[in-house]
């Protein structure tokens, strides 16, 4: 569903832009502490993962180091999207000590956040993969850290998930308040029809089976089932009979996701993938050359 190009070149450019903002915020007019180190001194650094995780953020960590020392060499021992073990060295770096010291926090900040998102996504994907009859994609939402939405959505993809819309500009998602302000499901869908050729999709949120019937009668091709029980979801799938893509949201966690997947819905959107994230623990250790 995403309209963003997550090709290698596009991600590298995104990472450089994110890192430029982060370094400007962190370094400002200069790193006072790193300036205590001889500018000609070189060092080797190793990044260790303190816990099991899906590694994500290589383009951002690389951009942070190379922005300050273009001559630095980086050797990733665990590739993007692969899982590391606790206390495993995931990256070796060699370059000027001043630059590595200044880049350290920015590089680790991106690595810890994006690996956390990828790891959490992979946990949900793995959970539903073994459910009989499951066909549901694990989908992200707009509940992201401001300014880092594309980075987090990249991390969701790295963890095996699926991207929802990027923002308000690329797709139509008619939610409860839109329905209330528009005068009902039918009225909202009729007004949204003018975006059919330009939007990535038009989706309407429903809270009851009666609203689902109304949406389907209006020709809805994508419906968000909000906060329904597994029994209600089974009824919704039967009522839908394959006419629209059915997405579930609300009340989704690791205790409920398997039961939801077993109902036969097509997509399960989870705001917690990007909103309720505990950073993966990484550390960087230096040794003088």
WOFEN-V845975 format. One record per backbone hydrogen bond with DSSP energy under -1.0 kcal/mol. CO is the residue of the C=O (numbers start at 1). NH is the residue of the N-H. Records with the same first field share a line. If there is no record, write none. Layout:
CO=NH ; NH
This chain:
7=11
8=12
9=13
10=14
11=15
12=16
13=17
14=18
15=19
16=20
17=21
18=22
19=23
20=24
21=25
22=26
23=27
27=30
31=35
33=36
34=37
38=41
41=97
42=289
43=95
44=287
45=93
46=285
47=90 ; 91
48=283
49=87
53=84
55=81
57=61
58=62
59=63
60=64
61=65
62=66
63=67
65=69
69=72
73=94
75=92
79=82
82=55
84=53
85=88
88=49
90=77 ; 78
91=47
92=75
93=45
94=73
95=43
96=100
97=101
98=102
99=103
100=104
103=107
104=108
105=109
106=110
107=111
108=112
109=113
110=114
111=115
112=116 ; 280
113=117
114=118
115=119
116=120
117=121
118=122
119=123
120=124
121=125
122=126
123=127
124=128
125=129
128=131
131=134
137=268
138=162
139=270
142=144
145=148
148=152
149=153
150=154
151=155
152=156
153=157
154=158
155=159
156=161
157=160
162=140
170=200
172=203
174=205
175=179
176=180
177=181
178=182
179=183 ; 184
184=188
185=189
186=190
187=191
188=192
189=193
192=195
193=196
195=199
201=172
203=174
204=224
206=226
208=212
209=213
210=214
211=215
212=216
213=217
214=218
215=220
216=219
221=245
222=204
223=247
224=206
225=249
229=233
230=234
231=235
232=236
233=237
234=238
235=239
236=240
237=241
240=243
245=223
246=266 ; 267
247=225
248=269
249=227
253=256 ; 257
256=260
257=261
258=262
260=263
261=264
266=137
267=248
268=139
270=273
271=274 ; 275
281=50
283=48
285=46
287=44
